[in-house]
Structures are given as structure tokens and as C-alpha cells.
Amino acid sequence: MGGSPLGGVIVYPLDRLYEEIAYIAHHWHWSYDQIMQMDHSERRGWVDQIADIYARLKPATEEQ
């Protein structure tokens, strides 16, 4: 038991998927196919890594 009372499949919002694809492709220049071969958790991990890198770099660029 323990399933959703409505049943069905939970779908990741398409606009969020496109946002993740664009973000990774823009920053690391990976192709659409490379990014789409990742499962959701792997893709989110890369998004988080990119965000962390740019958060660490941001203070250095703001001082200039």
C-alpha cells in the first residue's frame, strides 16, 4: 500500500527539466543528448555543482 491516493505517475515539471538542460548546456557545453541520458538525481547533482562553483566565484568577481 502506501501509494498515492490518486494513483498514477508523478511527473517532473517540463519547464524545470528544460531549465536544468539549458543551465548545464550553457555552463558546461554538454549536448542535449548527453544531458537527457542522465537520470533526474544525476542531472540535479550537476546543477547543484555548477551553482556551487559560481557562488564561490561570485564574491571574487564582485570585488573588482
Long-range contacts (C-beta under 8 A, 24 or more apart in sequence): 12-40, 20-44, 20-47, 23-47, 23-50, 24-50, 27-54
